Amino acid sequence: MSLLSVEGVSKRFRRGGREIVALRSISMSLEAGELTVVLGTRRSGRSTLLRIAAGLERPDEGRVEFEGADLTRARLALGRRVCFCHGSFSSMEGDRVVDHVAAPLLAQGVQRAAARQAAEQALEIAGVAHCASLPPEDLDGLERMRVAIARGLVPGPRLLVVDDPTAQAGPLQRDPILRLIRTLADDHDTAVLMSTDDAMCVSGADRVLLLDEGELRPEAETPPAEIVPLNTRRIGA
């Protein structure tokens, strides 16, 4: 049984008087500890596919299963065992970055001290421990993405969904982000589903799915990448 299974998923939107087909009968699966990259241009449907895979949107047709159960009904899994990395911050979650990273655990009833400690460890793993005391509005684009990864990582998910993590990265900044994501899959046995429009970002992925106008094309071959462990300590260890 696959960790995540997407079967025959289609999604449509209304834009003015037109119907836009974002996804057409998509089928795919992810295994534990696997890094899968969805490669597609803007408006290829990749962000929609990731949001559906993370349980944030429902498909118009098809089925999404996580650990063998219908994801649309697995409410306890969302935000715990399946986490979507997003770079938005609500003022209700606190004034500092560490408060926002700890928020998923606080929502689960974890004591504040333990949640804060786990958040600090997640920020260290993501390479932004120095941002813990900053207000979120002081983060630059790359720091915001690393904090988003830390916040997604802190509940200890089995599946981490990351949409376009290198969008704000230059050539020298891209590789450290990709090494971080690869390390999460290797050291934490976390399946990672990532999207990008940059073919240079697929090196080291276990699988690359080509998405074009809402349809999957045959899988691409991926070159191996050097793995540089960032921090092998698990959160809460």
C-alpha atoms as an extended CHARMM CRD file, in Angstrom:
* protein
*
       237  EXT
         1         1  MET       CA              0.0000000000        0.0000000000        0.0000000000  PROA      1               0.0000000000
         2         2  SER       CA              1.3700000000        3.4010000000       -1.0050000000  PROA      2               0.0000000000
         3         3  LEU       CA              1.5930000000        6.2000000000        1.5230000000  PROA      3               0.0000000000
         4         4  LEU       CA             -0.3430000000        8.5200000000       -0.8200000000  PROA      4               0.0000000000
         5         5  SER       CA             -2.4460000000        7.4230000000       -3.7550000000  PROA      5               0.0000000000
         6         6  VAL       CA             -4.0820000000        9.7850000000       -6.2580000000  PROA      6               0.0000000000
         7         7  GLU       CA             -6.5000000000        8.0670000000       -8.6300000000  PROA      7               0.0000000000
         8         8  GLY       CA             -8.2290000000        9.6800000000      -11.6080000000  PROA      8               0.0000000000
         9         9  VAL       CA             -8.2400000000       13.1720000000      -10.1120000000  PROA      9               0.0000000000
        10        10  SER       CA             -9.6910000000       16.0640000000      -12.1420000000  PROA      10              0.0000000000
        11        11  LYS       CA            -10.2460000000       19.6740000000      -11.1030000000  PROA      11              0.0000000000
        12        12  ARG       CA            -12.0050000000       22.5690000000      -12.8460000000  PROA      12              0.0000000000
        13        13  PHE       CA            -12.3960000000       26.2630000000      -12.0490000000  PROA      13              0.0000000000
        14        14  ARG       CA            -14.6470000000       29.0190000000      -13.3120000000  PROA      14              0.0000000000
        15        15  ARG       CA            -12.9140000000       32.1500000000      -14.5280000000  PROA      15              0.0000000000
        16        16  GLY       CA            -15.4490000000       34.6940000000      -15.7030000000  PROA      16              0.0000000000
        17        17  GLY       CA            -17.6440000000       32.8900000000      -18.2020000000  PROA      17              0.0000000000
        18        18  ARG       CA            -15.0380000000       30.2290000000      -18.9670000000  PROA      18              0.0000000000
        19        19  GLU       CA            -14.3630000000       26.8300000000      -17.4200000000  PROA      19              0.0000000000
        20        20  ILE       CA            -10.6680000000       26.1550000000      -16.8020000000  PROA      20              0.0000000000
        21        21  VAL       CA             -9.5780000000       22.5230000000      -16.5190000000  PROA      21              0.0000000000
        22        22  ALA       CA             -6.6380000000       22.5000000000      -14.0810000000  PROA      22              0.0000000000
        23        23  LEU       CA             -6.1790000000       18.7150000000      -13.8170000000  PROA      23              0.0000000000
        24        24  ARG       CA             -7.2780000000       15.8970000000      -16.1240000000  PROA      24              0.0000000000
        25        25  SER       CA             -7.5460000000       12.3520000000      -14.7140000000  PROA      25              0.0000000000
        26        26  ILE       CA             -4.3010000000       12.4700000000      -12.7170000000  PROA      26              0.0000000000
        27        27  SER       CA             -3.0550000000        9.2510000000      -11.1150000000  PROA      27              0.0000000000
        28        28  MET       CA              0.1250000000        9.0010000000       -9.0430000000  PROA      28              0.0000000000
        29        29  SER       CA              1.4660000000        7.5180000000       -5.8080000000  PROA      29              0.0000000000
        30        30  LEU       CA              4.1200000000        8.2900000000       -3.1900000000  PROA      30              0.0000000000
        31        31  GLU       CA              6.0350000000        5.9570000000       -0.9070000000  PROA      31              0.0000000000
        32        32  ALA       CA              7.4770000000        6.6550000000        2.5400000000  PROA      32              0.0000000000
        33        33  GLY       CA             10.8210000000        8.4710000000        2.4400000000  PROA      33              0.0000000000
        34        34  GLU       CA             10.4700000000        9.2790000000       -1.2620000000  PROA      34              0.0000000000
        35        35  LEU       CA             11.1620000000       12.6750000000       -2.8190000000  PROA      35              0.0000000000
        36        36  THR       CA              8.8500000000       13.2400000000       -5.7920000000  PROA      36              0.0000000000
        37        37  VAL       CA              9.0470000000       16.4000000000       -7.8810000000  PROA      37              0.0000000000
        38        38  VAL       CA              6.1960000000       17.6920000000      -10.0490000000  PROA      38              0.0000000000
        39        39  LEU       CA              7.7890000000       19.6460000000      -12.8810000000  PROA      39              0.0000000000
        40        40  GLY       CA              5.5950000000       21.9940000000      -14.8590000000  PROA      40              0.0000000000
        41        41  THR       CA              5.3000000000       25.5130000000      -16.1750000000  PROA      41              0.0000000000
        42        42  ARG       CA              3.1130000000       28.2110000000      -14.6680000000  PROA      42              0.0000000000
        43        43  ARG       CA             -0.5860000000       27.2790000000      -14.9680000000  PROA      43              0.0000000000
        44        44  SER       CA              0.2910000000       23.6470000000      -15.6680000000  PROA      44              0.0000000000
        45        45  GLY       CA             -1.8210000000       22.6360000000      -12.6560000000  PROA      45              0.0000000000
        46        46  ARG       CA              1.0840000000       21.7650000000      -10.3600000000  PROA      46              0.0000000000
        47        47  SER       CA              0.0030000000       23.9710000000       -7.4280000000  PROA      47              0.0000000000
        48        48  THR       CA             -3.5510000000       22.6350000000       -7.6910000000  PROA      48              0.0000000000
        49        49  LEU       CA             -2.2500000000       19.0620000000       -7.6690000000  PROA      49              0.0000000000
        50        50  LEU       CA             -0.1620000000       19.7160000000       -4.5560000000  PROA      50              0.0000000000
        51        51  ARG       CA             -3.0560000000       21.3630000000       -2.7140000000  PROA      51              0.0000000000
        52        52  ILE       CA             -5.2780000000       18.3810000000       -3.4930000000  PROA      52              0.0000000000
        53        53  ALA       CA             -2.5350000000       15.9510000000       -2.4190000000  PROA      53              0.0000000000
        54        54  ALA       CA             -2.2590000000       17.8500000000        0.8840000000  PROA      54              0.0000000000
        55        55  GLY       CA             -6.0210000000       17.7520000000        1.4760000000  PROA      55              0.0000000000
        56        56  LEU       CA             -6.4550000000       21.5280000000        1.1320000000  PROA      56              0.0000000000
        57        57  GLU       CA             -8.7470000000       21.2030000000       -1.8890000000  PROA      57              0.0000000000
        58        58  ARG       CA            -11.1540000000       18.5140000000       -3.0120000000  PROA      58              0.0000000000
        59        59  PRO       CA            -11.0550000000       17.1310000000       -6.5360000000  PROA      59              0.0000000000
        60        60  ASP       CA            -14.1210000000       17.3060000000       -8.7570000000  PROA      60              0.0000000000
        61        61  GLU       CA            -13.5480000000       13.6850000000       -9.7470000000  PROA      61              0.0000000000
        62        62  GLY       CA            -11.2740000000       10.9580000000       -8.4790000000  PROA      62              0.0000000000
        63        63  ARG       CA            -10.0100000000        9.8720000000       -5.0980000000  PROA      63              0.0000000000
        64        64  VAL       CA             -7.0430000000       10.6770000000       -2.8530000000  PROA      64              0.0000000000
        65        65  GLU       CA             -6.0130000000        8.1530000000       -0.2110000000  PROA      65              0.0000000000
        66        66  PHE       CA             -3.4650000000        8.6030000000        2.5650000000  PROA      66              0.0000000000
        67        67  GLU       CA             -2.3360000000        5.4690000000        4.4230000000  PROA      67              0.0000000000
        68        68  GLY       CA             -5.2110000000        3.6240000000        2.7450000000  PROA      68              0.0000000000
        69        69  ALA       CA             -7.9570000000        6.0090000000        3.9050000000  PROA      69              0.0000000000
        70        70  ASP       CA             -9.8730000000        8.6700000000        1.9820000000  PROA      70              0.0000000000
        71        71  LEU       CA             -7.9210000000       11.8840000000        2.6060000000  PROA      71              0.0000000000
        72        72  THR       CA            -11.0670000000       14.0460000000        2.4890000000  PROA      72              0.0000000000
        73        73  ARG       CA            -12.3020000000       12.1740000000        5.5830000000  PROA      73              0.0000000000
        74        74  ALA       CA             -8.9670000000       11.8450000000        7.3950000000  PROA      74              0.0000000000
        75        75  ARG       CA             -9.3060000000       15.1030000000        9.3200000000  PROA      75              0.0000000000
        76        76  LEU       CA             -6.9030000000       14.0740000000       12.0740000000  PROA      76              0.0000000000
        77        77  ALA       CA             -4.1720000000       13.4920000000        9.4860000000  PROA      77              0.0000000000
        78        78  LEU       CA             -4.2710000000       17.0120000000        8.0370000000  PROA      78              0.0000000000
        79        79  GLY       CA             -1.7080000000       19.3030000000        9.6190000000  PROA      79              0.0000000000
        80        80  ARG       CA             -0.2560000000       16.3600000000       11.5540000000  PROA      80              0.0000000000
        81        81  ARG       CA              0.6830000000       13.4380000000        9.3180000000  PROA      81              0.0000000000
        82        82  VAL       CA              0.2070000000       15.4640000000        6.1260000000  PROA      82              0.0000000000
        83        83  CYS       CA              1.6170000000       19.0140000000        6.2120000000  PROA      83              0.0000000000
        84        84  PHE       CA              1.5840000000       21.7010000000        3.5300000000  PROA      84              0.0000000000
        85        85  CYS       CA              4.3810000000       24.2750000000        3.7230000000  PROA      85              0.0000000000
        86        86  HSD       CA              2.9290000000       27.7550000000        3.3440000000  PROA      86              0.0000000000
        87        87  GLY       CA              4.6310000000       31.1050000000        3.8550000000  PROA      87              0.0000000000
        88        88  SER       CA              1.6720000000       33.0580000000        5.2350000000  PROA      88              0.0000000000
        89        89  PHE       CA              1.5540000000       34.1720000000        8.8650000000  PROA      89              0.0000000000
        90        90  SER       CA             -1.4410000000       35.0680000000       11.0200000000  PROA      90              0.0000000000
        91        91  SER       CA             -1.0260000000       37.7060000000       13.7320000000  PROA      91              0.0000000000
        92        92  MET       CA             -3.1890000000       35.4840000000       15.9610000000  PROA      92              0.0000000000
        93        93  GLU       CA             -0.3440000000       32.9520000000       16.1820000000  PROA      93              0.0000000000
        94        94  GLY       CA              2.1120000000       35.3280000000       17.8220000000  PROA      94              0.0000000000
        95        95  ASP       CA              4.6280000000       38.0790000000       17.2290000000  PROA      95              0.0000000000
        96        96  ARG       CA              7.7480000000       35.9670000000       16.6090000000  PROA      96              0.0000000000
        97        97  VAL       CA              8.7390000000       33.3000000000       14.1340000000  PROA      97              0.0000000000
        98        98  VAL       CA              9.1410000000       30.6570000000       16.8540000000  PROA      98              0.0000000000
        99        99  ASP       CA              5.5080000000       31.2070000000       17.8910000000  PROA      99              0.0000000000
       100       100  HSD       CA              4.2980000000       30.4990000000       14.3490000000  PROA      100             0.0000000000
       101       101  VAL       CA              6.3980000000       27.3450000000       14.0620000000  PROA      101             0.0000000000
       102       102  ALA       CA              5.1060000000       26.1170000000       17.4330000000  PROA      102             0.0000000000
       103       103  ALA       CA              1.4610000000       26.8940000000       16.5200000000  PROA      103             0.0000000000
       104       104  PRO       CA              0.6400000000       23.4460000000       14.9860000000  PROA      104             0.0000000000
       105       105  LEU       CA              1.7000000000       21.7040000000       18.2030000000  PROA      105             0.0000000000
       106       106  LEU       CA             -0.1340000000       24.1790000000       20.4360000000  PROA      106             0.0000000000
       107       107  ALA       CA             -3.2850000000       23.4950000000       18.3960000000  PROA      107             0.0000000000
       108       108  GLN       CA             -2.8610000000       19.8040000000       19.2490000000  PROA      108             0.0000000000
       109       109  GLY       CA             -2.7050000000       20.5620000000       22.9790000000  PROA      109             0.0000000000
       110       110  VAL       CA              1.0610000000       20.2390000000       23.4110000000  PROA      110             0.0000000000
       111       111  GLN       CA              2.3980000000       22.2140000000       26.3770000000  PROA      111             0.0000000000
       112       112  ARG       CA              3.8930000000       25.5840000000       25.4200000000  PROA      112             0.0000000000
       113       113  ALA       CA              7.4250000000       24.7790000000       26.6500000000  PROA      113             0.0000000000
       114       114  ALA       CA              7.5580000000       21.5000000000       24.7240000000  PROA      114             0.0000000000
       115       115  ALA       CA              6.0660000000       23.1110000000       21.6050000000  PROA      115             0.0000000000
       116       116  ARG       CA              8.6070000000       25.9180000000       21.7280000000  PROA      116             0.0000000000
       117       117  GLN       CA             11.5080000000       23.4840000000       22.1460000000  PROA      117             0.0000000000
       118       118  ALA       CA             10.3130000000       21.4390000000       19.1530000000  PROA      118             0.0000000000
       119       119  ALA       CA              9.9000000000       24.6410000000       17.1270000000  PROA      119             0.0000000000
       120       120  GLU       CA             13.4540000000       25.7240000000       17.8970000000  PROA      120             0.0000000000
       121       121  GLN       CA             14.7660000000       22.3160000000       16.8190000000  PROA      121             0.0000000000
       122       122  ALA       CA             12.7730000000       22.5010000000       13.5820000000  PROA      122             0.0000000000
       123       123  LEU       CA             14.1440000000       25.9700000000       12.8510000000  PROA      123             0.0000000000
       124       124  GLU       CA             17.6830000000       24.6740000000       13.4530000000  PROA      124             0.0000000000
       125       125  ILE       CA             17.1320000000       21.7670000000       11.0480000000  PROA      125             0.0000000000
       126       126  ALA       CA             15.7520000000       24.1770000000        8.4520000000  PROA      126             0.0000000000
       127       127  GLY       CA             18.7960000000       26.4310000000        8.8310000000  PROA      127             0.0000000000
       128       128  VAL       CA             16.9820000000       29.4500000000       10.2620000000  PROA      128             0.0000000000
       129       129  ALA       CA             17.5270000000       29.1530000000       14.0130000000  PROA      129             0.0000000000
       130       130  HSD       CA             18.7130000000       32.7750000000       13.9330000000  PROA      130             0.0000000000
       131       131  CYS       CA             15.1980000000       33.8530000000       12.8710000000  PROA      131             0.0000000000
       132       132  ALA       CA             13.4020000000       32.4440000000       15.9330000000  PROA      132             0.0000000000
       133       133  SER       CA             12.9520000000       35.8000000000       17.6810000000  PROA      133             0.0000000000
       134       134  LEU       CA             12.2560000000       37.8580000000       14.5580000000  PROA      134             0.0000000000
       135       135  PRO       CA              8.7960000000       39.0990000000       13.5930000000  PROA      135             0.0000000000
       136       136  PRO       CA              7.6430000000       37.2690000000       10.4320000000  PROA      136             0.0000000000
       137       137  GLU       CA              7.5090000000       40.4830000000        8.4150000000  PROA      137             0.0000000000
       138       138  ASP       CA             11.2950000000       40.8230000000        8.7830000000  PROA      138             0.0000000000
       139       139  LEU       CA             11.9650000000       37.5830000000        6.8880000000  PROA      139             0.0000000000
       140       140  ASP       CA             13.2550000000       37.6570000000        3.3370000000  PROA      140             0.0000000000
       141       141  GLY       CA             11.8590000000       35.2870000000        0.7100000000  PROA      141             0.0000000000
       142       142  LEU       CA             14.2900000000       32.4330000000        1.3460000000  PROA      142             0.0000000000
       143       143  GLU       CA             13.9890000000       32.6830000000        5.1220000000  PROA      143             0.0000000000
       144       144  ARG       CA             10.2000000000       32.6150000000        4.7490000000  PROA      144             0.0000000000
       145       145  MET       CA             10.4030000000       29.3460000000        2.8050000000  PROA      145             0.0000000000
       146       146  ARG       CA             12.7790000000       27.7620000000        5.3310000000  PROA      146             0.0000000000
       147       147  VAL       CA             10.4770000000       28.8070000000        8.1760000000  PROA      147             0.0000000000
       148       148  ALA       CA              7.5450000000       27.3230000000        6.2480000000  PROA      148             0.0000000000
       149       149  ILE       CA              9.4560000000       24.0430000000        5.9910000000  PROA      149             0.0000000000
       150       150  ALA       CA             10.2240000000       24.1620000000        9.7260000000  PROA      150             0.0000000000
       151       151  ARG       CA              6.5480000000       24.7460000000       10.5330000000  PROA      151             0.0000000000
       152       152  GLY       CA              5.5600000000       21.8380000000        8.2850000000  PROA      152             0.0000000000
       153       153  LEU       CA              8.1930000000       19.6110000000        9.8500000000  PROA      153             0.0000000000
       154       154  VAL       CA              7.4300000000       20.3100000000       13.5210000000  PROA      154             0.0000000000
       155       155  PRO       CA              4.4040000000       17.9450000000       13.8820000000  PROA      155             0.0000000000
       156       156  GLY       CA              6.5460000000       15.0550000000       12.5650000000  PROA      156             0.0000000000
       157       157  PRO       CA              4.5420000000       14.3750000000        9.3800000000  PROA      157             0.0000000000
       158       158  ARG       CA              4.8470000000       11.3470000000        7.1410000000  PROA      158             0.0000000000
       159       159  LEU       CA              4.1540000000       13.5180000000        4.0770000000  PROA      159             0.0000000000
       160       160  LEU       CA              5.4600000000       17.0490000000        3.5300000000  PROA      160             0.0000000000
       161       161  VAL       CA              4.1050000000       19.0320000000        0.5720000000  PROA      161             0.0000000000
       162       162  VAL       CA              6.2540000000       21.9500000000       -0.6550000000  PROA      162             0.0000000000
       163       163  ASP       CA              5.0790000000       24.1670000000       -3.5140000000  PROA      163             0.0000000000
       164       164  ASP       CA              7.8830000000       25.8240000000       -5.5180000000  PROA      164             0.0000000000
       165       165  PRO       CA             10.4510000000       26.1510000000       -2.6740000000  PROA      165             0.0000000000
       166       166  THR       CA             13.1100000000       27.8140000000       -4.8440000000  PROA      166             0.0000000000
       167       167  ALA       CA             10.8970000000       30.5180000000       -6.3660000000  PROA      167             0.0000000000
       168       168  GLN       CA             12.7730000000       33.2320000000       -4.4360000000  PROA      168             0.0000000000
       169       169  ALA       CA             16.2000000000       31.6080000000       -4.7650000000  PROA      169             0.0000000000
       170       170  GLY       CA             19.1040000000       32.5130000000       -6.9930000000  PROA      170             0.0000000000
       171       171  PRO       CA             21.4800000000       29.8810000000       -8.4240000000  PROA      171             0.0000000000
       172       172  LEU       CA             23.7420000000       29.9160000000       -5.3370000000  PROA      172             0.0000000000
       173       173  GLN       CA             20.8030000000       29.7930000000       -2.9150000000  PROA      173             0.0000000000
       174       174  ARG       CA             18.8460000000       27.0530000000       -4.6900000000  PROA      174             0.0000000000
       175       175  ASP       CA             21.0780000000       24.0710000000       -3.9060000000  PROA      175             0.0000000000
       176       176  PRO       CA             21.0440000000       24.4700000000       -0.0870000000  PROA      176             0.0000000000
       177       177  ILE       CA             17.2270000000       24.5060000000       -0.1360000000  PROA      177             0.0000000000
       178       178  LEU       CA             17.1510000000       21.3740000000       -2.2970000000  PROA      178             0.0000000000
       179       179  ARG       CA             19.7020000000       19.6170000000       -0.0510000000  PROA      179             0.0000000000
       180       180  LEU       CA             17.5140000000       20.4440000000        2.9440000000  PROA      180             0.0000000000
       181       181  ILE       CA             14.4700000000       18.8970000000        1.2720000000  PROA      181             0.0000000000
       182       182  ARG       CA             16.4380000000       15.8030000000        0.2310000000  PROA      182             0.0000000000
       183       183  THR       CA             17.7480000000       15.4330000000        3.7870000000  PROA      183             0.0000000000
       184       184  LEU       CA             14.2200000000       15.5320000000        5.2110000000  PROA      184             0.0000000000
       185       185  ALA       CA             13.2960000000       12.5290000000        3.0870000000  PROA      185             0.0000000000
       186       186  ASP       CA             16.4870000000       10.6370000000        3.9540000000  PROA      186             0.0000000000
       187       187  ASP       CA             17.0230000000       11.4240000000        7.6370000000  PROA      187             0.0000000000
       188       188  HSD       CA             13.4130000000       11.7300000000        8.7920000000  PROA      188             0.0000000000
       189       189  ASP       CA             11.8010000000        9.0490000000        6.5590000000  PROA      189             0.0000000000
       190       190  THR       CA              9.3840000000       11.7450000000        5.3810000000  PROA      190             0.0000000000
       191       191  ALA       CA              7.8370000000       11.5340000000        1.9280000000  PROA      191             0.0000000000
       192       192  VAL       CA              8.1870000000       14.8880000000        0.1850000000  PROA      192             0.0000000000
       193       193  LEU       CA              6.0370000000       16.0710000000       -2.7150000000  PROA      193             0.0000000000
       194       194  MET       CA              7.5490000000       19.1780000000       -4.2790000000  PROA      194             0.0000000000
       195       195  SER       CA              6.7110000000       21.2990000000       -7.3130000000  PROA      195             0.0000000000
       196       196  THR       CA              8.9300000000       23.4570000000       -9.5010000000  PROA      196             0.0000000000
       197       197  ASP       CA              9.1130000000       25.0340000000      -12.9420000000  PROA      197             0.0000000000
       198       198  ASP       CA             12.9180000000       24.7560000000      -12.9960000000  PROA      198             0.0000000000
       199       199  ALA       CA             14.3970000000       21.5940000000      -14.5300000000  PROA      199             0.0000000000
       200       200  MET       CA             17.6250000000       22.3070000000      -12.6150000000  PROA      200             0.0000000000
       201       201  CYS       CA             15.7770000000       21.5280000000       -9.3720000000  PROA      201             0.0000000000
       202       202  VAL       CA             15.0350000000       17.8580000000      -10.1110000000  PROA      202             0.0000000000
       203       203  SER       CA             18.5490000000       16.5280000000       -9.4570000000  PROA      203             0.0000000000
       204       204  GLY       CA             18.4680000000       14.0150000000       -6.6280000000  PROA      204             0.0000000000
       205       205  ALA       CA             14.7230000000       13.3990000000       -6.7660000000  PROA      205             0.0000000000
       206       206  ASP       CA             13.5280000000        9.8010000000       -6.6010000000  PROA      206             0.0000000000
       207       207  ARG       CA             10.8990000000       10.5270000000       -9.2500000000  PROA      207             0.0000000000
       208       208  VAL       CA             10.0060000000       13.4410000000      -11.5120000000  PROA      208             0.0000000000
       209       209  LEU       CA              6.4350000000       13.7940000000      -12.7880000000  PROA      209             0.0000000000
       210       210  LEU       CA              6.0310000000       16.0310000000      -15.8220000000  PROA      210             0.0000000000
       211       211  LEU       CA              2.7690000000       17.9960000000      -15.7150000000  PROA      211             0.0000000000
       212       212  ASP       CA              1.6260000000       19.7730000000      -18.8740000000  PROA      212             0.0000000000
       213       213  GLU       CA             -1.7550000000       21.5080000000      -19.2280000000  PROA      213             0.0000000000
       214       214  GLY       CA             -3.1700000000       19.4530000000      -16.3910000000  PROA      214             0.0000000000
       215       215  GLU       CA             -1.9890000000       16.0770000000      -17.7040000000  PROA      215             0.0000000000
       216       216  LEU       CA              0.8880000000       13.8840000000      -16.5420000000  PROA      216             0.0000000000
       217       217  ARG       CA              3.5030000000       12.9000000000      -19.1130000000  PROA      217             0.0000000000
       218       218  PRO       CA              5.8930000000        9.9200000000      -18.8890000000  PROA      218             0.0000000000
       219       219  GLU       CA              8.2940000000       10.1220000000      -15.9460000000  PROA      219             0.0000000000
       220       220  ALA       CA             11.6600000000       11.7640000000      -16.5490000000  PROA      220             0.0000000000
       221       221  GLU       CA             15.0410000000       10.2940000000      -15.6290000000  PROA      221             0.0000000000
       222       222  THR       CA             16.7830000000       12.1740000000      -12.8130000000  PROA      222             0.0000000000
       223       223  PRO       CA             20.5340000000       12.5330000000      -12.3020000000  PROA      223             0.0000000000
       224       224  PRO       CA             21.8970000000       11.6230000000       -8.8620000000  PROA      224             0.0000000000
       225       225  ALA       CA             22.7490000000       14.3860000000       -6.4350000000  PROA      225             0.0000000000
       226       226  GLU       CA             25.3330000000       14.5380000000       -3.6710000000  PROA      226             0.0000000000
       227       227  ILE       CA             23.6370000000       14.2750000000       -0.2750000000  PROA      227             0.0000000000
       228       228  VAL       CA             25.0290000000       16.5370000000        2.4280000000  PROA      228             0.0000000000
       229       229  PRO       CA             23.4090000000       15.8270000000        5.8450000000  PROA      229             0.0000000000
       230       230  LEU       CA             22.3820000000       19.0570000000        7.5410000000  PROA      230             0.0000000000
       231       231  ASN       CA             21.3040000000       17.7950000000       10.9400000000  PROA      231             0.0000000000
       232       232  THR       CA             20.4700000000       14.1880000000       11.6900000000  PROA      232             0.0000000000
       233       233  ARG       CA             18.8300000000       14.8800000000       15.0390000000  PROA      233             0.0000000000
       234       234  ARG       CA             15.1120000000       14.2690000000       15.0040000000  PROA      234             0.0000000000
       235       235  ILE       CA             12.7430000000       16.7770000000       16.5280000000  PROA      235             0.0000000000
       236       236  GLY       CA             12.0140000000       15.9490000000       20.1340000000  PROA      236             0.0000000000
       237       237  ALA       CA             14.9510000000       13.5310000000       20.3600000000  PROA      237             0.0000000000
